[in-house]
């Protein structure tokens, strides 16, 4: 149990940060702004429209990648939760989970 709660907290924070990244990418899409890490280095003779479409696809790909990471983290969190339920008294488990949820601002 000593390692389970900190590991659960770490994964919960990681998931929360990935949700924030996804929110940021969606905002970029809405505002039609390209984040600097997505800027495609293309030859100067490539049209703006083509460049924009490539960057749009990269953003979409990043969002999909982030959702895949969230799914993997959710699986790990479920496994950890099942382990915690087996080794932790119910009251202590609830206190720990409530603390984590309060700290992380769970999604």
C-alpha positions in Angstrom: 0.0 0.0 0.0 2.9 2.3 0.6 3.6 2.6 -3.1 0.1 2.4 -4.4 -1.3 5.7 -3.2 1.6 7.8 -4.5 1.5 6.0 -7.8 -2.3 6.5 -8.1 -1.7 10.3 -7.3 1.0 10.5 -9.9 -1.1 8.9 -12.6 -4.1 11.1 -11.7 -2.0 14.2 -12.0 -0.6 13.0 -15.3 -4.1 12.4 -16.6 -5.2 15.8 -15.5 -2.3 17.4 -17.3 -3.1 15.5 -20.5 -6.7 16.8 -20.3 -5.3 20.3 -20.1 -3.2 19.7 -23.2 -6.2 18.4 -25.1 -8.2 21.5 -24.0 -5.4 23.7 -25.3 -5.3 21.9 -28.6 -9.0 22.2 -29.0 -8.8 26.0 -28.3 -6.1 26.3 -30.9 -8.4 24.6 -33.4 -11.3 26.9 -32.5 -9.2 30.0 -32.8 -7.4 28.8 -35.9 -4.0 29.3 -34.2 -1.1 26.9 -34.7 1.0 26.1 -31.6 4.7 26.5 -32.1 5.4 22.8 -31.7 3.1 22.0 -34.6 4.5 24.5 -37.1 5.4 22.6 -40.2 8.6 23.6 -41.9 7.6 23.5 -45.6 9.2 25.0 -48.7 8.1 28.6 -49.4 6.3 27.7 -52.5 3.7 25.7 -50.6 0.3 27.4 -50.4 -1.0 28.8 -47.1 -4.0 26.6 -47.4 -2.0 23.4 -47.8 0.3 24.4 -44.9 -2.8 25.1 -42.7 -4.3 21.7 -43.6 -1.1 19.9 -42.7 -0.9 21.7 -39.3 -4.6 21.0 -38.7 -4.0 17.3 -39.2 -1.0 17.3 -36.9 -3.1 18.9 -34.2 -5.8 16.3 -34.7 -3.1 13.6 -34.5 -1.8 15.0 -31.3 -5.3 15.1 -29.8 -5.8 11.4 -30.7 -2.5 10.5 -29.2 -3.4 12.3 -26.0 -6.7 10.4 -25.8 -4.8 7.1 -26.2 -2.6 8.1 -23.3 -5.6 8.9 -21.2 -7.1 5.5 -22.0 -3.9 3.7 -20.9 -3.8 5.7 -17.7 -7.4 5.0 -16.9 -6.6 1.3 -17.2 -3.7 1.6 -14.9 -5.8 3.7 -12.4 -8.5 1.0 -12.4 -5.9 -1.7 -11.7 -4.4 0.4 -8.9 -7.8 1.1 -7.5 -8.6 -2.6 -7.4 -5.4 -3.3 -5.6 -6.0 -0.5 -3.1 -9.5 -1.8 -2.3 -8.0 -5.2 -1.4 -5.3 -3.9 0.9 -6.7 -0.6 2.4 -9.5 -0.1 4.9 -12.5 1.6 3.3 -12.4 4.8 5.4 -8.7 5.3 4.7 -9.1 4.6 1.0 -11.9 7.2 0.8 -9.8 9.8 2.6 -6.9 9.1 0.3 -9.0 9.2 -2.9 -10.8 12.4 -1.8 -7.4 14.1 -1.2 -6.2 13.1 -4.6 -9.4 14.2 -6.3 -9.2 17.5 -4.5 -5.6 18.1 -5.4 -6.0 17.1 -9.0 -9.3 18.6 -9.9 -10.4 15.2 -11.3 -12.0 14.9 -14.8 
